[in-house]
Each structure stands twice: as structure tokens, then as C-alpha cells.
Amino acid sequence: MKPTARMSAIIAGLVIFLGLPLVFYALGEAPRRSILKEAFSILTLLAFSLMIGQFFLARSNEALLSLFKPPQIQKVHKYIAYSAVAVILLHPVLIVLPRAFEGGVTPWGAFLTMITTLDSLGILLGIAGWILLLVLVVTAYFRTPLMKRFTQRYRGWRYFHGGLAVAVTSLGLWHAIELGRHTDIAISAFYVSLTLVGFALLARLYLRAHPNKPRMSPVSEGAAS
């Protein structure tokens, strides 16, 4: 029974975080461009969807924990996160790269124009989100020495990492809604809904770490503290 439930969970995850974005893309009314540009757009949509999906791997997702062991979930989290993050970090390059096969502005010229258009809210959100994502990646890589700087070690690191993830996802979602060619009302509503549920799962995990304390603490707890 459990292997069947595991397979069902995997299929459900693939359908929600990969299948549905592809359906929204196919049904979208944005004019199609070159195959290369559309391929990069699809890759970015899927990468962002998988980034949102990381919140559903939180330990507060009891349904997932009942099917898979925590080390298994952690391994999947790392593999998916690094793959999705690599695409998102390359997103600015992927936008201008097709210029190399077209006439007119060069990729470098298009890139400079893009990052210096500071009167665009969407551009500013994208730049801020990209910088925070880079910080997220670097701090995750050096998490072991970084943990030692937090008073509560692992818990402090987890809050820091989770807070960065929430900020990056929020900025990225806002950026996509502002400037995304394929983020119409339907896919925007889909991403917003997934994000809110993901944030709720993360908040649930943190709230469990700080249960409501009784007004009068037992004597044994007071002595231990």
C-alpha cells in the first residue's frame, strides 16, 4: 500500500509543479516567438514552479512525512533546489542570449539596458530578488560554519534560510507578475495560490517550534533554565 501511495504522491507533485505550468503556458495567449526564446520561457516557468514546490517539502507536511523518510525528502530538496536555482540565476542571461542570433542590439548591450532601467518596478524587483537568491545559495553552501554564529545553531539557521526563501519567492513572484510574458491572470493566480499554501506550511513548522508556553512554568523547567 505504501509504495502505491508514494508513487501517487510523486505523480501528484509532477502534475502540480510541472504539468499544470505547461498547461497554463499552452493555453496562454502570449504571441509565440522563436523556439529558443520559448524554450527559455518554459524552462524559467518550470524552475520557478519547482522553487515554490520546495516549501511543500517542509517537515510540517505530515502527508509527505508519512510516506518518505526525512533524509529522502532532504535529498530531493537539495537536487531540485540547486537545479531550479541555477536556471533562475541564469535567467538574466537567458533573456538576452537569443540576441546573439538576431540583428540589432547585442546580448551585452541588451543586458546593460535591462539592468540600468531603474525606473521599472519589475526590473528593480528582479534585481533585488536575484541578489537575495545569490545570498541564499552562498549561505546554504556555507551553512555549517554559519550555524555556529547563531545562538540556537540549527534553529537559527533554519529561520534565516526560511526567511530568505520567503523573501526571494515573494520578490520573484512579484517580478514575474509585473514583467512576465507568460504570467497572465491564470498562471499568476496559480503561482500565488501555491506560494500562499507553501508559506503556510513553513509558518506551521516555525510555530510548532515555539508552542504556547503555560503561564506558570513547572519548577523543574525553571531549574533547568
Order of alpha helices (4+ residues) and beta strands (2+ residues): alpha-alpha-alpha-alpha-alpha-alpha-alpha-alpha-alpha-alpha-alpha-alpha
